[in-house]
Amino acid sequence: MPNQKLTRILSIDGGGIRGIIPGQILVALEEKLQKMDNNPEARLSEYFDLIAGTSTGGILTCIYLCPSEADPLKPRFSAKDAVELYLDRGDEIFDVSFWQKVRSAGGITDEKYDESNLEEALEDYLDELWLSDLVKPSLITSYDIKNRKGHFFKSHRAKNDKSYNFKVREAARATSAAPTYFEVARVKSQTNTVYPLIDGGVFVNNPALCAYSEARTTRFDSSRNKPKAAEMAILSIGTGNEDESYQYKKAKDWGAIQWIVPIIDIMMSGVSQTVDYQLKQIYDAVGRPKQYLRISPDLGDADTKMDNASMKNLKALKQAGIDNAKKYDKELTDFAKILIANK
């Protein structure tokens, strides 16, 4: 093993309401860490040096890293608190009024959902916090449609540079501004620079490789150098395997309208699979395959749609998360040992 402690990274994919699945898996991991480390009050973020997320994963990242009101160096929310956002407010966030249906023609001529319910939920959790207030380094993805490039919210940069500092709720809103679902986010930095941003899932639905790259350029504390691959441990969690296939006979004559939903699905799953392949190659090459764990959960009885927040599907998503935590119990236990040993 390297002489210095491993830099521990958590990465969470995008996937709308399906964020319940990784959220529930991380509830199980937090409970496992509490028992194994003999600390019933332990929080997930205490065992990671960097947390990265796209879209729904970005929202979870923000919640995990919120500071406690009693101690700004300690996290406020448990993993269970984080997933409750979806279970308690998911039906409101993905609620579409009759007039919104008419006005948007079901999401064809305008965004499908009114963003006000999402913004209200984010404000209730994240209040007026700035990125610089977060308890650990973070990487939250979005895409700048004006400048045509990825935009990364970085709490560790925000602590020393006001141009990187944004309200946490605005970062969460931007990373989840999925085209056709929610209106483009307009966010303003502490230096009053305005950015028009959309969901990071359009180019990096699995942010694990971005998190790896960010860690390579970051010195996390004075006792550690900037880590190389062999000096990192990465846990990457998806939001559910897609099993829907598209047949040639149907797809060959599709136009723009028919391709909207399939292309988003293909783009998101394809990017995630590519990133997983690249990281496996990196960790195999340095002889540390156990320091990279990718969990691609099964959806079980849950719907593949990113916006199905019916009570039936919310329950199915929660159960899928519980089932996948059991399925990957040994892998999570082994990874928990790594997290604790490098605390």
DARA-V280543 format. One record per backbone hydrogen bond with DSSP energy under -0.5 kcal/mol. CO is the residue of the C=O (numbers start at 1). NH is the residue of the N-H. E is the energy in kcal/mol with one decimal. If there is no record, write none. Layout:
# DARA-V280543
((CO/NH/E) (CO/NH/E))
This chain:
# DARA-V280543
((6/8/-0.6) (7/233/-2.6) (8/49/-2.7) (8/50/-1.6) (9/235/-2.8) (10/52/-3.1) (11/237/-2.5) (12/54/-1.8) (15/18/-1.8) (16/19/-2.1) (17/20/-1.7) (18/21/-1.7) (18/22/-0.6) (19/23/-2.2) (20/24/-2.4) (21/25/-2.1) (22/26/-2.3) (23/27/-1.1) (24/28/-1.7) (25/29/-2.0) (26/30/-2.4) (27/31/-2.3) (28/32/-2.0) (29/33/-2.6) (30/34/-2.3) (31/35/-1.8) (32/36/-2.9) (33/37/-2.4) (34/39/-2.6) (35/38/-0.9) (39/42/-2.0) (43/46/-1.7) (44/47/-2.1) (45/48/-1.1) (49/137/-0.7) (50/10/-2.3) (51/139/-1.9) (52/12/-1.9) (53/141/-1.8) (54/57/-2.6) (55/59/-2.0) (56/60/-2.1) (57/61/-2.0) (58/62/-2.1) (59/63/-2.1) (60/64/-2.8) (61/65/-1.6) (63/66/-1.1) (63/77/-0.6) (65/135/-2.3) (66/76/-2.9) (71/68/-1.0) (71/74/-2.3) (74/68/-3.3) (78/82/-1.8) (79/83/-1.9) (80/84/-1.4) (81/85/-0.6) (82/85/-1.2) (83/86/-0.7) (83/87/-1.9) (84/88/-3.1) (85/89/-1.8) (86/90/-1.8) (89/92/-0.7) (89/93/-2.6) (90/94/-2.3) (92/95/-1.4) (95/97/-0.5) (97/101/-2.1) (98/102/-2.2) (99/103/-3.0) (100/104/-2.3) (101/105/-0.9) (101/106/-1.6) (102/105/-0.5) (104/108/-1.6) (104/109/-2.3) (104/110/-0.9) (114/117/-0.7) (115/119/-2.7) (116/120/-2.2) (117/121/-2.0) (118/122/-2.4) (119/123/-2.3) (120/124/-2.1) (121/125/-1.6) (122/126/-3.3) (123/127/-2.2) (126/129/-2.0) (129/168/-2.6) (130/133/-2.0) (131/134/-1.6) (137/51/-1.7) (138/155/-0.5) (139/53/-2.1) (140/153/-3.1) (141/55/-0.5) (141/200/-0.9) (142/151/-3.0) (143/145/-0.8) (143/198/-2.1) (144/148/-1.0) (144/149/-1.4) (149/144/-2.9) (151/142/-1.6) (151/153/-0.5) (152/154/-0.5) (153/140/-2.3) (154/158/-2.0) (155/159/-1.1) (157/160/-1.2) (157/161/-1.3) (161/164/-2.0) (162/165/-1.2) (162/190/-0.9) (164/166/-0.5) (165/190/-2.2) (166/131/-2.4) (167/171/-1.9) (168/172/-2.5) (169/173/-1.9) (170/174/-2.4) (171/175/-2.4) (172/176/-0.9) (174/177/-1.5) (175/200/-0.7) (176/178/-2.3) (177/199/-2.0) (178/181/-1.9) (178/182/-2.5) (180/112/-2.4) (181/113/-2.6) (185/187/-0.6) (185/197/-2.8) (187/195/-2.9) (189/192/-2.0) (193/189/-2.5) (195/187/-2.4) (195/197/-0.7) (196/145/-1.8) (196/146/-0.6) (197/185/-2.4) (198/143/-2.3) (199/202/-1.6) (200/203/-1.8) (200/204/-2.6) (201/205/-0.5) (205/14/-1.3) (205/207/-0.7) (206/209/-0.5) (207/211/-2.5) (208/212/-2.4) (209/213/-2.4) (210/214/-2.6) (211/215/-2.5) (212/216/-1.8) (213/217/-0.7) (214/217/-1.0) (215/218/-1.5) (215/227/-0.5) (218/220/-0.7) (218/227/-0.6) (221/224/-1.7) (228/231/-1.8) (229/232/-1.8) (231/7/-3.0) (233/9/-3.1) (234/236/-0.6) (234/293/-2.9) (235/11/-2.8) (236/295/-2.9) (237/13/-2.5) (245/247/-0.5) (247/250/-0.7) (247/251/-2.8) (248/252/-2.4) (250/253/-1.0) (251/254/-1.6) (255/259/-1.7) (256/260/-0.8) (257/260/-0.8) (258/262/-0.6) (259/263/-2.8) (260/264/-1.4) (261/265/-2.0) (262/266/-3.0) (263/267/-2.5) (264/268/-2.4) (265/269/-2.4) (266/270/-2.5) (267/271/-2.2) (268/272/-1.9) (269/273/-2.2) (270/274/-2.0) (271/275/-2.4) (272/276/-2.1) (273/277/-2.2) (274/278/-2.4) (275/279/-2.4) (276/280/-2.3) (277/281/-2.1) (278/282/-2.1) (279/283/-2.6) (280/284/-2.3) (281/285/-2.1) (282/286/-1.5) (283/288/-2.5) (284/287/-1.0) (288/291/-1.9) (289/292/-1.2) (291/234/-2.9) (293/236/-3.0) (293/295/-0.5) (294/296/-0.6) (295/238/-2.9) (295/297/-0.8) (297/241/-2.7) (299/302/-2.3) (305/308/-0.7) (306/17/-3.1) (307/309/-1.3) (310/314/-2.6) (311/315/-2.1) (312/316/-1.8) (313/317/-2.7) (314/318/-2.2) (315/319/-2.4) (316/320/-2.2) (317/321/-2.1) (318/322/-2.2) (319/323/-2.9) (320/324/-2.4) (321/325/-2.0) (322/326/-1.6) (323/327/-2.4) (324/328/-2.4) (326/329/-1.5) (328/332/-2.8) (329/333/-2.5) (330/334/-2.6) (331/335/-2.2) (332/336/-2.4) (333/337/-1.7) (334/338/-1.3) (335/339/-2.4) (336/340/-2.6) (337/341/-2.4) (338/342/-1.3) (340/343/-1.6))
